[in-house]
Each structure stands twice: as C-alpha cells, then as structure tokens.
Amino acid sequence: MAEIILDIVAEVVKCLAPPAYRQIGNLRDKRKVDEAERKGEEIEENVENWLARANNVIEDADEFTNDEATANKHCFKGLCPNLKTRCQLSKEAVRLMEAIVKVREAGRFDNISYSIIPEDNLLMPNKDYEAFESRMSILNEITDALKNGDVNTLGIYGIGGIGKTTLAKEVARRAENDKLFDQVVFSEVSESQDIRKIQREIADKLGLKFDEESESGRARRLHDRLKKEKRILVILDNIWGNLDLKAAGIPHGDDHRGCKVLLTARSLDTLSTKMDSQKNFSVSFLKEEEAWSLFKKMAGDYVEGNELKEVARDVAKECAGLPVAIVTVATALRDNNSLFDWKDALEQLRRPSSTNLMNVQPTAYKAIKLSYDKLAGEELKNIFLLIGYTAIASIDDLLMYGMGMGYFKKKGLFSMHDVVRDVAISIASTEQNVFSATEEQVRVINVSYMNLLSLPSSLGLLSNLQTLSLYNCKLLDITVIRDLKKLEVLCLRGSDIKRLPVEVGELTLLRLLDLRDCRELEIIPPNVLSKLSHLEELYMGPRSFDKWEVEVEGVKNASLHELKHLISLELQIQDVNTLPRGLFLEKLERYKILIGGVWGWEYADIWCREFKIDLDSKIRLKDGLILKLQGIEDLWLSDLEERDVNYFVNELDKVGPSQLKHLYIRGSHLTLNPAESKV
C-alpha cells in the first residue's frame, strides 16, 4: 500500500513540477519582468523573492525526479524493490508537492516593478568646488530661506561668469544631503527658453516619460507628477526674461506649497519684477586670496615658484576676482613654465578691451580672447567659433556642420558657458571671411523650427553648399535640393516629410543623411539610396522609417540591400522578416542597430558598435540574415534558443580577438560553457 501511495505522490510531483516551471516561463513570456528591466525599472522585492523560491522548488523537483528514477534499483537481481530508499522519497514527495502548490498560489502580483530615478550627476560631489568664505555665507542664507515656509521663490543674481550656476548646484547638493526636499531637479533655461527642453530635463530626473506631443499636454502631465511630490525643489538656471511656469507645467505658490523654485539670472530686475522672486541673493567677485587660491588650483602649483610667482600673481589680479576669467586664463597657461609667455599674457590682459559687449564684462572678454589666441592652429579656432556661433552641444552636430571643413569625428557631448559663447560670437563677427560669404562661398546652412511650404529656388544658386540642416522643419517641397550637386551633409531630422524625394538620389556626393525622428516618413522609393555612391553615414534612429520593402500607396519601398556601402548606420527594424541575407558587411565601422519591437532607444554614446536583436519568430540565425560580427562592442540578445546564443558566441570566436565589451541576454534559458568560448 505504501508503495502505491508513493507512486501516486511521485506522479503528482512530476506533473506539478512542469507547471511550476511554466509559471515562471509564463511570467517571462509576458515580458513583464524583462520589459521592466529593459526600461531600467527595479523589480519588486516580493517578485524577486518569489522567483528565487520558484527556481529552488523547480530544482528540487528536478532532483526528486532523478532520485525517484534511481529508487527503481532492484536487489536480488530485480526480485524486490529498494523499499528503504523509496520510503525516504515518499516523505520528500509530499513536502515537495506542498511547496509547489504554495509557490504557484503565491505567484500572483499586482505590480511587478517600479521606476527608479537615475542618479543625477548634479548631486554628485564636485571635486573642483572651492568652499570660499564669500560663497559659504550666501549658501547658508539660501539654505535658511529654503526652510522658510512663507518663501516659495528664491533667486541668485550676478554678472555673467560670477559663479551663479556653481552656487545653485551646491544649493542642490546641500538640500539633498540635508534632506530638505524629497526631490531636487535642475534645468538650464538659457536665452532661448525652450519649454520642451525644460520639461524633458525635469521629467528625466523624476523618471517621467511623456506620451503627449504638445507642450500643453506635457505641461499637464508634468504638473500632475510634480504635485505628487510632497517636498520638491526646482532649480531653473540662467533665466533671461519672464518664464511662464504654468506653461511649463511647474506648480507654483498656492498651487503647491511644497514646490519651491530657485532661479538664477544676471539681473535683479529679471528676478524681482519678471519672476516675482520673494528672496534674492547677490553673488559678487571673489576676494583676492580666494581668487589666487582658485588660480593656483587651475594653473598648477608650479606658479608658486620663485621665477613665476610674481608675474602669476599679477595675471591672477587682472582677472579681477571673476571666476570664469580666472579659470579660463589659468587653464590656458596651465603647466607653462615660460616666463615670456606669462609676461605676454599679462600685457595682453592689461590692454583696453577692444569690444563693448552688453552682457560680458571686459575682464571676461580679455580672458577668453587670450585663451582663444592660445588655441593651437586655425582649425581649433574655427571649431571654437563654430560652436559659439551655432550654439550646438553635441559632437554629432558639430561633425554635421563641420564635415565639409574636415573636422574631427568623435562621439560625445560638451558644454560652453554662455559668456564664452558671447565672446566667441563677438570674435567671429570681427574675423574676416569666417561666417559671412558670397553665394559661391556659402558651405553650411542651418534652419530650425520653420514652416517651409517649399525651399526657395535661390537655394539652388549656392553651388558650393556642403551642409544643409533643416531641423524640425515642416516641409512640403524640397525638390530644389537636386541642384546642390556638392552637398555632402543633409539633415532632415524631426521634419514631417512623408516621402523621401527622388531628387535626393541626384546628390551623388552626399556622405551623411540624417532622417532621425521623421515620424511621418513612410516612403523611400527604391534605387534612391543606392544612387548615393559616396554615402557613408545614414541615421534613421528612433521613431523614423521602418517599412523596408513594404508597399505604401502603390509604391514598393526601398530594400535594405541598398545600404551595403555604409560605414556608419543607425537603424531600427521592427520586422525581422525584412532582413536580407548578408545585409551588413565588414565596412561598417560604427553602428547602432535594433532589430525587433522590444528594444528602447537610448542616446548614451557609450559604445560605437551596438547591436540588439529580438528573434521571436522561426527565422534561423545561421541563414546569414545578420551582420558579420566583427567589432561588436555592445550585444543584446532576446528570446533566442540556446543553440542560437551559442551560435553568436561561436561566431565571435571565429573572427579572432573580440571587441565585445557588454553582452546582455534576456528571455532565454541557456547554459554557456566558459571553457568553450573566448568571450
């Protein structure tokens, strides 16, 4: 009888084990956990604990099944069963059955994950910050004002380059460290007052994603999110005029007493009159010893040497306690032991300023001009002026504007102080033949946020134009571009074009085509891209064209076969079935390719060669559908069978030393043997 009961229990356990395994499998099939991880969300602790318990139960069930098979050993050459062993297993079978039932019943959750807010670099300790006495007193006063329940709007004001932004960031760090607020968010407003940019920067810190396209829709969403924070400090840096907080979605005053706003501006009038700031704090010049301490830190301790100390002190004094001037001059002369160079710099700083910019102190102008003059070569000087004149902030954009001039190619971001930008514009306006030219000399045109029913026919007269950027423009007719035979860079990013004009195919010297964020783009006629024999870089990016080889309005779209000659590519392909065999060749040096609909698009330029693939269909990897794997640095695999993943790894081994720096595998049950792979 005991043996019969045992057999029944064992069979129940063997039947319950697969459902327990499927319970986890179903959760993963629904992609709730993996999708949450992809979005950067944190898995709820109870879900993590349940997954761990479920996995342990599955392992126990597998082990029991193996032990139960072992229990079928026979003694006396099969005349009787091993009753002792089977009796021990009977108790284990009952315990295991109860554990499986409990795990299955516990596997129901209202929430799988929650959003986590990425760490803000703003709040990280600033190793270069100098806690000067003149600044600490202001910092303490601002902190006390933030604790005052009757004050909801504060301001910091002072001339450009005096250190308002630095002080505001220190306020943020102290407020965070002292737990004065539950959240601290920061946004640079600048003269342009781009509401969408302000909304985006605040939302990013709060982990908020916008689905709305309109500013008003985003404002409502942001307003509702901010009101959920009991205590929040919103820092708006570099205010130039009246900023409508309501239009941006920032609750203010009686609308949300727990939301305080800290503003920085050059003018007290901007704060008190235009923004109704209740408490304002003036930031003035550094004291002489404070200025010298900062100068030494930026230039190097060698300035204390007997030969340089006196002239270095004089150079520091010429900076007049203005931080932006001190840092600029000290950096320009850093590690320079030439007494002649130091005396030359001192003489230059003592000359009367050759300009009278309204928003720039003469001291700052002379300091920045000195730094500009010490740049090595005309190319660097032109890059400096280009950045200042166009207000670009990414090297991708700088590359786009400067490709025709032979500038560098490197990923990343940079920043330029608004005072430095003002000086750059001033220098550019006085230099001959820098940004003013005849029709034959014009090489770069940038137009943004314009409604253009058609491009002017006169554009075709710019016979030597090499870069044309129509960023976020409403475009209807751009056929005139066919006359721009020397065009090398065409940016239609964010435009509303629905069809790529066939005239683009006549731009035979085109090297870069940017179609990112073209949400309306549905038609790319065949044989247009293939005519661009010099095309090296194509950027399709997120929210852009993905209907390869699909027929739209009676026109069959271009094929990915036409892209074989590229060296740089950004592309997302929703439908794996549009992947041709042997699509990507070894010529690709830089790429960001996402295949499948489960991936998010991030613009953190960590890797030069990033490849993400989701294969939930029956397409086989060994059919040559994807690129040869040389050079992949960041590889993401989803929903692959074990043999598919191992195929990837083996292919990486075959091509020699791998450059793979990051491998991410999701939704796949597999075991990799490190001994069989060099990755």
N, C-alpha and C positions, 0 to 999 in steps of 0.2 A: 504493500500500500504506500509506504514512504517513498518508494522509487517512482510510483505512478505520480504522486503529488509533485515530486521533484521535477519530473519530466514536464508536467503541466506548467509549473512556475518557470522553468528554464525556457520553455517555448514562449511564454508571455514576455519574459525579459528580452528574448531575441526579437520579438515582434515590436516591443516598445522602444528598443534602442534605436532602430532607424527613424521612427517618428521624432524621437528626441533630437536626433541629428538633423532631421529635416526642419525642426522648429528653428534652429539656428540658421539653417540654409535658407528657409523662407524669409527670415528677417533680412538676410544679406541679399536675397533675390529682390526684395522690395527696395533695396539700396538705401534704406533709411540710415543705417549706421555709416556705410561708406560715403553716402552723399553728404552726411553731416560732417564727416572728417574732411571731405574734399572742400567744403565751404569754410573749413577752419573752425568748426564748432567743436565744443567739448562734449563728449559722451557722458550722459548722466551716470553718476556713481552706481546707482542701483542696477542700471543696464550692464555696466562693466562687470559688476559682481555676478549678475545672472549669467552673463556669457562665460565667465570663468567657471562657475558651478556647473553649467551645462556641459562645457567641454570636459570637465573632470568626470561627470557622470557618463558621458559618451565613451571616454577612455576606459572607465570601469566596466562598461557594458561590453566593449570590445574584448577586454581582458577576460571577462567572465565567459564569453562565447568560446574563446580559445581554451580556457581551463575546462569548460564543460566538454569540449571535444577530447581533451586529454583524459577526462574521467572515464572515457569509454574503454580504457585499458582493461584487459582481462587477465585474471590469474588462471592458473591451471590450464593454460593454452586455450582460454576462451570459455571454460566451463562455468565460471561465475564472475559477476561484475565486481569492481573495486568499490564495495559498499561504503567503506570508511571515507574515501575521498568524496564520493557522491553525496554522502550525508553532510559533510562540511560545506559543500557547494549549495545545498538546499537552503541553509540559513542565509548565505550570501545572496542567493537569488531573490529571496523575499525582501531583504534590505535594499537591494538594488532596484527592485520593482517599485518600492515605496519612494525611493529617491527620484526615480524618473518621473513618476506621477507628480511629485511636488515641484520639480523643475518645470515641467510643462505647464502646470497651473500658474506658476509664478511668472511665466514669460509673457505677460500682457502689460504693456506700459502706455500711459497717456502721452508721455514725452520721451523721446529717445535721446535728445541732445539739447544743448543751449548754446547761444552765440557767446563767443569770447572776444573781448576787445583787445586788439593787438597792442603791445607795449608801445607807447609813444616816445619817440626819441627826444621829444621836447622835455620830458620829465626825467631823463637820464642825467646824472651828474655831469656838469660841464667842467672839464679839467682846466680849461683856459680861463675860467671866470676868476676875476680878482675881486675879493670882498673888500673893496675900498671903503674907508670910513664915510666918505661923502655919499656913497651909494647905499651903505647899510642903514643909515638914518632914514632915507627915503623908503627903503624896503620895509623897515619896521612901521613907518607911518601908514603905508599902504596896507600892510597886514592888519593893523588895528582898525583901519577903515572898513576892511572886508568883514570884520567881526561885528560891525555896527549894523543892527537890523534895519535902521532907517535909511541906510545908504544902499542903493542898488546899481548905481552907475558911477564909475570912477574913471579918471583919466590921467595919463602921463604925457607931458608935453616937453618939447625942447627942439633945438635946431637939428637938421639932418646930420646923422653920424655921431650924435652925442651919446648914444647908448640906450635909447628907449626900448628897443626890441630886446636887448640883452637883459635889461632890468625886468621887463614884463615876463620873460621866460623864467627868471629867478623867482618872481612872484608865484608863477605857476608851480614851480618845484616846491617852494615852501608851503603853499596852500595844500598841495598833495601830501607832502610829508607830515604836515601838522594836522591832517585830516579835517581841514576847514570845510572841504567840499567832498561830495561823493564822486564827482567827475570834474575834470578841468579840460576844456577844449580850446584850441588855438587856431586862428585863421588869419592869414595876411590879406588885407583888403586891397591896398595899393590904390593908385590914382584911377585905375580902370573900374574899380568897384564891381567886379564880376560876381553877380549874385549866385550863379550856379556854382562857381568855384568855392565861394564861401559855404554854401550849403553842403557841397561834397566834402570839404575838409572837416566840417563839424560832424557830418554823418559818419565818416570813416572812423573817427575816434569813438563814436557811440556804437559802432557795429551795425549801423542802419543802412539798408540797401533801398534805393529808390526804384520804384516801378513806373512812376509818373515821368512824363516828358516835360511838362510845362513847369515854369518857375513857381507859379501859384500852387500847383499840385504838390510839388516838392516842399514848398513852404508849409502847407497844411500838415504834411507827414512829419516834417522836422519839428514843427510846433508841438504836435501831439507827443512826439518822442521826448522832447526836452521837458515837457510838463510832467513826465513820469519820474524825472529825477528830483528828489527832494531838495538837494543842495548841489548846484552846479555853477561853475564859473566859466563864462565865455569870454575869451580874450580876442579882441579884434585889433590887429596891429596895423599901423600905418593908415589911419583914416585921413582922407583929404577933404572931404566935404560931408554933407548930410547923407547919412546912410539909413535907409528905411529898414529898421529892424523887423518890423511886421512883415514887410515884403520878403525878407529873407527867411522868415519863419522862426525868429528868436523872440520868445515871450519876454515881456519887459514890465517892470513896475508892478502894479496891482494884478496884472495878468498872471504873474508867477513870482511871488516874493522870494522864493528860494533860488531864483536865477539872477545872478549878478553879472554885470558886464564891465570889463576893464578895457579901455580904449587907449591907443597911443596915437599921437598926432604931433605935427610940428608947431601948430598954432593953438594957443589957449582959446581963441575965438571959435575954432572948429569944435572944441570940446564943450565949452560952456554955452555957446549960442546955438550951434547947429545940432549938437547931440544931447543937449540938456544934462551934461555930466554934473553930478552933485558935488563931487570932491575931486580936485585936480592937484597934481604934484609936478613941480618943475624939476627937470634934470639939467644941471649946469656942467661947466667944464671941470675936468679933473684938477686936483691940486698938483703943484709942481712935483712933489715927491711921488705922488700916485702916478703921474704921467711918466716919470722916469722909471718907476718900477715896471710898468706895462711895456715901455720901450725896450728895456733890458730883456724882458721875457721873450719878446718877439724877435729881437735882433740877435740875441745870444750874449752870454756873459763876457765874451771877449771884449765888449765895449768898455769894460772896466779897466782894460789895460792902460798903462801909462801913456802910450802914444796916442790912443784914440779917445780916451775918456773925456777930455775937454771938448773936442770938436763934436763928439757924440752927444754930450750934454747940450751943446748949443743947437744941434739938429733937433733934439727932442723938444727943446724950448720953442723952436719955430713951429712946432705942431700945436702949440697953444692950448694943450690940455684937451684937444678934440680926439676922442678915441679912434674914429675912422682914419684920421690923418696919422696918428701915432702908429697904428697897426700897418697902414699902407707903406709908410716910409721905412719903418723898421724891417718889414718883410722884404722890401726892395733892396735893402742894404745888408740883409742877414748874411753872416759868415763872410763878409767882405772886409779884408784886412788892409785894403789900400787907403792910406791917408789921403791921397789925391782924390779918390772917388768921394770920400766923406766931405772933404772941403768943397768939392764941386757941387755936391748935393746941398750943402749949407748955403752956398752962394745962390743956387737956383731957388731955394726956399725963401731967401731974403729979397728976391726981386719982387717988384709990384706985380700983382696978378694981372694977366693980360685979358681977363674976361670979367664980367659982372653978372653972373647968373643969379636970378632972383632967389632960388631955393638952395643955393650952395654957398657955403662960407668960402671966402678967398683962401683961407688956410687949407681947407679940404681940397679945393681945386688944385692948388700948387702941389700938394702931397700926391694926389692921384696922377697929375701930369708928370711928376717926377718918376713915379712908378711906371707909367706908360712909356716914357722915354727910355727906361732901362730894360724894356722887353727886348729879347734877343731876336732881331730880324723883323722885316716888314710884314711877313706872314702873320706872326703872332700879334702884331699891332693891328693889322686889318681884322683879325678874328675878334680882338677886344672891341674894336669899333663896331663890328657887325653885331655882336651880342648886345652892346649898349643901344644901338640904333633900332634893332628889331625886337628887343625885349624877349628873345627866345630863352628857354630854360632847359632844353634837353639837347644832348649831343646829336641825337637823331635829327632834330630840326636844324641844328647847325650844319650837319652834313648835307641836308637837303638844300639849304641856301648856299652853302659854300662848295658844293661838289665841283661846280664849274671852275672854281678858283684853285682846286687841288688841295683842299684842306684835309685834315686827318679823318680817320674812320675808327671810332671807338664808342662803345656803348656807355651810357651813364647820364647823370644829371649834374647840374651845377647851379650856383646862385650868384647874383650880382647885386650888391647893395644899391638902393635907389639913388644914393648920392653919387656912387661910382658911375651908374648908368647916365646920370645927368651930365657928368663930366665927359663921358665917352661921346655923348651926342654933341656936346659943345666942341670937342676936339674934331669930331667927324665933320661938323659944319664948317670948320676953318681949313681942313685939309683939302687940297686941290684934287679933283677927279676921284674922290672916294665914293660918294653916293649920289653925285649929280653927273649926268652924262647926256650925250646926244642920243638920238634913236639908235644909231649904229653901235653905241657903247653900252646900252642897257643890257644887262645879263641876268638880273634877278627881279621878279615882280611877285609881291605877296599881297593878296587881297583876302580879307576875312570877314565873315558875317555880313555878306552883301546879297541883295536880291538882284540877280542879273538875268533878265529875260534872254539876253544874248550878249556875248562878248563883243566889244566894239571892233569894227573891221580894222581900225587903225592899229590894233594889236598885231596884225599880220605884218606891219611895217617894221617891227622890231626884229630885224633879220638875224641878229646875233644873240637873241634871248636864249638863255640856257636853263633857267629855273622859273617855273610858273606854279605858284601855290594859290589855289582857290579853296581856302579852308572854311568849312562850314558855310558855304555859299549855296543859295538857291539858284540852280542853273537850268536853263531850258535849251539853249542853242549854243554849243561851243565849237561848232564846225570850223571856225576861223583858225583853230589851233593847227590845222593842216598846213598852214603857211609858215609855221615856226620850225623850219627844217633843221635848225641847230639845237632844238630843245633837248636837254638831257634829263631834266627832272620835271615830272608832272605830278602835282599833289591835288587830288580831288577829295581829300579826307573830309568826312562829315557832310558831303554835299548830297543833294536829293536827286541826283541823276538816276533814271530808271534803265537807261540803255547806254552802254559804252559806245560812243560814236565810232563808226568805221574809220573816220579820219585819223583816229589815234594810230592806226596801222601805218600811216604815212610818216610818222615820226621815227624814221629809221635810225636816228642817233640816240633815241631815248634810252637812258640807263636805269632810271628809277621811276616806278609808277606806284603811287600811294592811293589805295582805294579803301582804307580802313573806315569803319563806321558809316559806310554808304548803305544805309538800311533799305533804301528803295531800289537799289540796283538788282535787276532781275535778268537782264540780257547782256551777255557778252558774245557778240557774233563770232562764229568760227573764223579761224585764219586771220584774226586781228593781232592777237598776241604773238603768233608765230612769225609775223612780219617784222616784229621788233627784234632784229638780229643782234642788236647791241644791249638789249635789256638784261641787266644784271640783278636788279632788286625789284621784287614785287611784294607789296604789303596789302593783304586782304583783311587780316586781323579779325576782330570780333564784330558781330552784327553787320556783316557785309555779305557779298555774293557767295553762294554755295550751291548754285543749281547747275553744276557742271553736266554737260551733255543732255540736259533736260530741255524739252521743247516748251517754249513760252511764246504765246501769241504767234504761233506758226513758225517760229524761228528756233532752230536747234542750237543750243548754247555751245560755247567753246568746250574743248576737251582739255583735261589736264595733261594730255600728251604734248601740248604746245609749250609746256613750261620747262622743257629739259635743259635749256641752256642757261638757267639762272644760277647765280652763286649765293643769293640771299633771298629767303622766302618766309613770309608769314601767312599762314593759311589755316582755315578750319573747314573740315569736310564732315558734314552731318551724316551722309550716306556712304557707308563703306563700299557699296556696290559701284560707286563711280570711280573707284581707284583702278587705274590701269596697271598692267603688268610693268614692272621695272620703271616706275614713274620717276623716281629721283635718282640722279646719277651722282658720281663722285664729285662733280663740280661744285655742289652745294657746300659753301663754307660756313654760312650762318643760316639758321632756320628755326622757326617756331611753328610746328605743325601739330594740329589737334585733329584727330580722327574719331568720329562718333559724337553723340549728342550729350554725353555726361560730363564733359570737361568744362571748367570755368577758365576764363582768360585773364591772366594777370600780367601786368606790365613791369614786374620787378625784373630788372635786367641782370639776373644772377648768372644765367647760362647763355652762351652764344648758340648752342645747338640743343634744342629742346624738342622732344618727340613724345606725344601722348596718343595712345591708340586704345580703342574700346571695340572688341570684336565679340558681339553677342549674336552673330549670325554663323552660318556654316562655312564662311569663306576661310580657306586654308592659307596660313602664312607662307607655306612652302611653295605656293604658286607664283611667287615673285611679285606680289602685289605692292610691296612697300619698299622704301628706300634701302639701299645697301647701308649697313650700319656703321660705316666708318665715321668716327668723330663724334658720335652722340655723347653729350655730356649729361643730359637730364632725360631719363627714360621712364615713362609712366605706362603701365600695362593694366588693363581692366578686363575682367570676365574672360580670361583665357584659360584653356585647359592646361594641365601640367606639361604636356608634350609641347604646347605652343610656347610656353615660357622658357622651357629648356632649349627650344629651337632658337629663341632670341639669344640666350646666353651662349650657346654653341657658336652661333654666327659671329658674336662679338669676339669669341676666342679665335676664330679663323682669320680675322682681319689683322691680327697682330696685337701689339700693345694697345689696350683700350684707354680711351679718354673719358670713360664713364665716371662721373662724379656722384651721381644720385640715381638710384633705382627705386621706383615705387611700384608695388604690385597690390592690386585690390580686387576683391571678389573672386579670388582663385584659390582653390585648395591644392596645394602643391608642397613638395619637399625638394629643396635644392641640395645637392651634394657638393659642398665646397671643394672637395678633392677632385671633382670632375670639371671644375670651372676656374678660370683665372680671374674672373670678375670680382 
